[in-house]
Amino acid sequence: MTTERLDALRKIGETVSVEFKRCGGNIEHDVYETVCSFSNRFGGDIFLGILDDGTVKGLPEKAAPDMIKNFISVLANPDLFSPTLCIDAEIMKYEGKTIIHIYVPVSGEVVSYKNVIYNRTNDSDVKVTSTTDIAQMYIRKQEIFTERKVFPYVKLEDLRLDLLPTVRILAKNNSGGNHLWEKLSDEEILRSARLFTEDRVTGQQGFNLAAVMLLGKDEVIKDVAPMYQTDALVKKVNTDRYDDRLVVETNLIESYDQLFDFAAKHLPDKFYLEDGKIRLSLRNIIVREMIVNTLMHREYTSGFQARFVIEKDKMFVENANRAKKDGLITPENVIPYPKNPIIANFFRNIGYSDKLGSGVRKVFNYSEKYSGADPIFAESDVFRITVPLDDNFSWDAQKTSDTVKDTVKDTVKDTVKLTDSQKKILEEVRKNPYITQNELSVIVGINLRNIKNNMKKLQDFGLLKRDGTDKVGEWIVQDSASR
């Protein structure tokens, strides 16, 4: 760990992968809880001798070597850690004081400390007790894609071979009139698409989970993935229940059609000309990407209920996900990663999807033209795409209702969890809109630099805004800014 790197981390503050710990001459239990949670999540850096707000207090220099020895001993104790861990720690000199840096890599297994499993959420270590959450953690640790799981007793007659003529036509049209699948038999298509594979660990051959989800008969899908379904809802008038509902439990090819028709039934298809020449259906482009994403990248072994919901001011899809990180995805930071590469490749062949990453850019581009505001892609164990809706908006007329921007901000509030310091800042600003950042530093108990960083984040989240100049003005807490 370099001094420059630590400088940068202190400016950002504690995150999902950075933790600061006050430390005297002993390492407390909460340090081991963080080791456990980092191992179970994305890994991260722990700094002993630095306070939560980034203030460097240091620790006794003579005690540091024994602290590291005890730390390594605890991690190697099977009565405390399961599985045991081997993690190095380094003693550093920073701002003239002694601190300890611990880098925790991601574990290949789910780790427990004192028989408790911890997970990292934002900047907190959270006990995991729900069997569903624990199962999701084991899914995340798997080194293979679950779509490749072979079911040796699934036979050819368990698949909807009657869909293959449609598949051939879609593939032909998508490839400009010539596709290999046109000339292949049904069995050859299934092998070409890697739906019939061999498990290189067990040696079993057969149809895999991807084959069942793409082409399986409904009763076979229920046997293999009993929790699979997509609950499509319209909640514009009766928001407590629903105005219309469709439960989709069939193969992915027909699921796509059913969900698309449901969306077309309930969403306006606004007039739009691309470059003033080509008529495009903004609704169809956006809905297509949302539906394809929730079908193509879903974790089908999870019991989480997938949903497609249309409300008055927004629509969203959400599904179980094997997360690679936590946070918001934008066109600038998107890193294409197929959660189900076999299913994704099949969808690309038949024209249901384009290259990885293009969907994010399309939805961002056309959401603004459809409703006047940007969408939100939130990556976590549950993946969520939210697109704002505004029936009164017209790209040509450039008219946006007063609520659409607030809808986006409210959705960000639901997605981003606030730290205790950020909650305290909002609380104090409500009491005194004219409070200074120096005064907040004293009341909240963190240094001025962290006050400024946190207030900048609150402004980015849409929870706080400044009315007036820096010298003459007031802070305003946006509506619903609470956690």
N, C-alpha and C positions, 0 to 999 in steps of 0.2 A: 504494500500500500504506500503510494507516494503522498507527500505533503500536498501537492497540487490536487490530487484526487480527493483527499480528505477535505480540503478547502471547499471543493465543489459540492461534496455530499452535505457538509454542514449548512451551506446556503440553501439547499433544497429541503433539508430536514428529514425527519423519519418518514419512511415510505414502506411499501410492501416488502422491500428487500434491504432496508437500512434501519438499524436500531441502535440508539444511544442508551447507555446504562450508567447510572451513578454507582460507584463501587468504592468500598473502603479497602480493607485488607482481606476480604473474603468474597467469593462469588456466590450470589444469592440464587434461590430456586428459579426466579423469573428469567434468569439468563438461560438456564437449561430449557425452560419452556419455549423461549425464542429459538434456540437451536433446533428443537423438535419441530416448531412451526415452519422455520425456514427449510428444513430438510423435506418437509411434506409439500412445500409450495414451489417457489422458484429459486431457493437458495438466497444468500445475502450476506451482508457485512454487519458484525456486531462490534461496537466500540465501548470498552469498559473504561470509565473515567471521564465520560462526557455526559452532561445532563440532557434531558429531553429537548431542551430548547437550543442545544448546540454549544452551550457554555462548557469550556474545558476546565474541569476541576482536577483531573489527574488522580493518581492512586499512589500508595507508598511504593517507592522504587525498590526497596529491599524485599518487599512482599511479593512482587510481581512474578519472579521465577517459581515460587512455591504455589502461587495461584494457578499458574499454567499446569504444573504437575497435578494438582488436585482436579483441575478441569478435565485433563486427559483421563485421569483415573475414573471420574464419575461417568464419562462417556463410554468407558470400556466395561462398566459394571452392568451385567445382564439383569440384575435385580432392579436397576433404575431405567436403563434404556433397552428397548427392544425394537429392532436389532441394535446391537452396540455400534458405536460410531468411532471413526478414527479421524479427528479433525485437528489441524495444527493451529497454534496461536502465536502471535509475534508481539514482542514488546517494542513500543515506539516512543520516541521523544517528539512531542508536538507542542509548540508554543512554550517550550521550556519545561514541560511537565511529562510525566510518565503515563502512558495509556497502553491498553492491550487491544490489539485488533484480531478478531476471529473471523475468518471466512468460512461460511457454511455452504457446502455444495448441495445440490439437489440429490436426495437419496433415491435409489432405485426401488425402495420399498416404503411402505407406510410405517412411520416411526412413532413410537409412544414413549412417554416419559412418566415413570411411576404409574404405568398402566392407563395413562390418559393420552389420547391423541389430540395434538394441537394443530391448528391450521392458521395461516397468516391471512388476515383480512385488513387491507389498507395498512395502518401502522400498529395493529393490535394482534396479540396472540389469543386465539379463540379456542376454547374447548369444543371438541367435536363429539357429540353424543348421538345424533340422529343416525340411524342405520343407513338411511338414504345418502346422507352426506359422506359417511364412511365408505360406502360402496362407490361413490363418485371419486373419492380419493384413490381407491384401488384401481379404478378404471384409468385415472390419469397416470398412474405409475406403470401401466402395462407397456411393455416394449414393442408390442405388435399392434396393428390396427385391428380392432374387434370385427370389422367387416370381413376379415379374412378367415374367421373361424369356420372350420369345415364341419358340416353336418352330414356324416356318411350315410344316414338313412333317409335323407331327402332324395327323392327320385325324380326322373324327368317328368313323370305324370303329375308331380306336385307343383309344377310351374305352369304359368299361363302362356303356353306356346302360341295361343291364338293372337297374342300381342306382337309376335315377331314380324308378321307382315307390315304392321304399322311402324315398327322399329326400322325395318329396311327402308321404307319410304322416307321416314324422317332423316335417316342417315344419308340417303341419296340426295335429298333436297338440300341438306346442310353442306354437303361436299361439292355442290355445283353439278350434280347429275351423275356422279360416278363414285361409288363407295364399295369397298371390298365385301361388305356384308351382303350386298345384293346377290353375290355368286356363291355364298356359303350356305351349307345346310343349317338347320336349327342347332344341332349339336356343335357344329363348327363355330357358329356365332358365339355360343355360350363359352366355349374355350377361348376364342379370340378375345372376348371381353373379360377374361380371367374370372368368370363366374364359376367355372369348374376348375378347381385347383388341388394341389397337394400340400398338406401341412408338412413342412420340412423338419419339424420337430418330432411329430408322432408318426409320420409316414402315411397318415390317412388321406385318402382321395375322396372328393365329392363336391357337391355344391356348397358354396360358402354363404355367409350371412348376407353379403351383397346381392347374391343371386335371389335369395328368398325375398329380400326387401324390394328389389326391382321388379321381379316377375312372379313371385310366389302367389299361390292361391290364398284367399283370405284366411281359411282355416289353418293353413300351414304357417302363415305369418303369425297368427295368434299363438301357435304352439312354440315357435322359435323366439318371438319377441312379444310376450303377453301384454306388456304395458304400452305397446306402440299404438298411437293414434294422434291425430291433429285435431284439436277442438277449435273450429272457426266460429267466431261470434261477432254479431253486430250489436253495439251497445250505445246507440245514439239517443234514444228516448228513455227506455227502461234501463238505466245504468246500473241498478242493483242486480238485475238478472240479465236479460238480453231481449233484443227485438227479433233476431233471427239466429239460427244455429245450424251448423253442419258438423257432424262428427265423421272424420275421414279415417278409415281403418284398412284401406286396401293397398295394393302395390303402389310403388312410387310413381310409375308412369301414369296411372289413372288418378292417383292422388294429386298430381300436378294439375291435371285437367279440372278436377272437381274444385280444388281451391281457387284456381284461376277464374272459373265460372262464378264462384261465390263472390269473389272480389268485383268482377265486372258487373254483377247484379246490384251491388251496393255502393259503387264509387262512380262519380261522374267522369266521363271521358272528354276532357276539355280540349278545345281547339288550340292547336299549336303548329306553327310552321318553322322547321329548322332552316336557319339562314334565309328565312322568308320565302322558301321554295318548296320544301319537302314536308308533307303532312306526317306528323308523328303522333302516336298515342302515348302521351306521358304516363297515363295510368297503367297501360299495359307494360311499358318498359320497367316501371318501378315495381309493380306487383310481381312481375316475372322474376326479377332479381331477388325479391324478398322470399318468394315461395321456393325458388330453386335453392337458396341458401339454407333455409330451414329443413329442406328435404335432403340436401346433398351433404351437409356438414354436421348433421345431428349424431349424437352418441346413442345408438339404438339399444344398447344394453342397460341404459339408465331408466329408472322408473319415473323420471320427471315428466309431467304432462306438457307436451308442446302445444302452443296456442297461436292462432292468428286472429287478432282482435281489431275490429274497425270501430272507432269511437267518433264523436262529433268533431273533435279537434286534432285527432291523431290516429294512426294505425300502427300496429307493431306485431312482430313475430318473436317468439322466444322458444328456446329449446335447450335440452341438455347438451353440454359441450365439453370436449377435452381441451381445457384452456392451456394456452402456451404463455399467457401473461394476463394481468388484470389491467383494465383501463379502457379508454375510448380509442377507437380506430378512426383514422382520417385518411384521405388520399395521400397525405404526405408521409405517414408512418406505417401504412399497411404493408405487411410482409406476407405474401401468399404462402399459405400452408394448408394442404388438403387434409381434412380430418378423416375423410373416406376416399382415398384416391381411386379405388375401383369404381365406386358409384360416380365420382366426379368425372372420370374418363368416359363412362357410359353416357352421362348427360351431355358432355361436350360432343360426342359422336352423333347424337341425335338432335343437336342444336338447342338443347334446353339451357345450356350455359356456355359462356365464352372462356377465355383464359383466366386463370386465377388472379384475383385482385381487380379485374375489370369491373366487377359488379359494384364494388365500393365506389369507384369513380363515377359510374353511371348514375347510381342513386344520388350521390352528392350533386352531380350536374343537373339532373332532371327534377329532383325534389324542389330545388329553388324555383324552377320554372312552373312546377305544378302547384305549389302552395306558398311560395315566397320565402321559404326558410330551409335551413339545412337539416338533414337527418342526423340520427345519433346511432352509432354502432358501438355497443358496449360488450367487451370481451370479458368473460369470467366463466365460472362453472356453468352458469346459464348465459347463453349468448342471446342478445336482444338487438333487433333493429327497430328503431322508431322513426316513422316518417310523419311530420306534421300535416294536418289537413285543414283546408280553408276553402269552403265552397264559394266564397265571395271573391277569391283571388283570380285574377286573369293576368297572364304574362304580358299580353298585349296592352291591357289597360293599366298594368302595374298598380293594382289596388290590393292591399292586404288588410285583412281585418285586424282589429286591435288585439285579438287574443292569440294569434298564431305564434308571434315571437315569444309571448309568455308561456305558451305550451312547450316550446323547445326548452326554455329555461327551467320550467317545472320538471320536465323529464330528466334534465341534467341533474337537478337536485335529487331526484329519486335514484339516479345512477351513482352519484358521487357521495360517499360518506364523509362527514366532517370530523376532524380531530377535536379533542377537548379544547385545545387552544382556540381553534376557529369558532367553536360554539360560544366560548367565553367572549371573544371579540364581538360577535353579533349581539350577545346579551348586553354588553356594555354600551355598544353603539345605540341600541334601542333606548337605553336609559338616557344617554347624552349624545345626540347627533353631532355635537360640536367638540367632542373629545379629541385630544391630540394623540398622535401615535406614541409620543413619549409617555403620556399618561397611561395609555393602554399597556405599554411595556411594563410599567410598575404594577398595574392592577393584575394583569394576566400572569406576570412572572416570567416572561421570556424577553430576550434582548431585542433591541430596536430593529435589527436586521431581520429577525424572524417575524416580528410584527408586520413589517413591510411586505415580506414574502407571503405571509398568510393572507393579508388584506388584498394583495394582488390576485391570489388564487380565488378568494371569495368574489372578487370582481369578475374574474374569468368564468366562474360558475354561474354568474348572474344573480348572486345573492346580495351583493353590496354594490352601491354606486356612489360617486362623488358628485354633489351638486354645487357648482361654483369652482373657484380657484383653489389652489393648495393653501393659500394664506387666508382667504375669505371664502368660506363655504361650509357645507355640512355633509355628513355621511348619511346615507339612506339605506336601510335594510329593505330589500325587496320582499314583497308579499310571500308568505309561506316559507320564509327562510328559517326553518327550524328543524332540529333533529332530536 
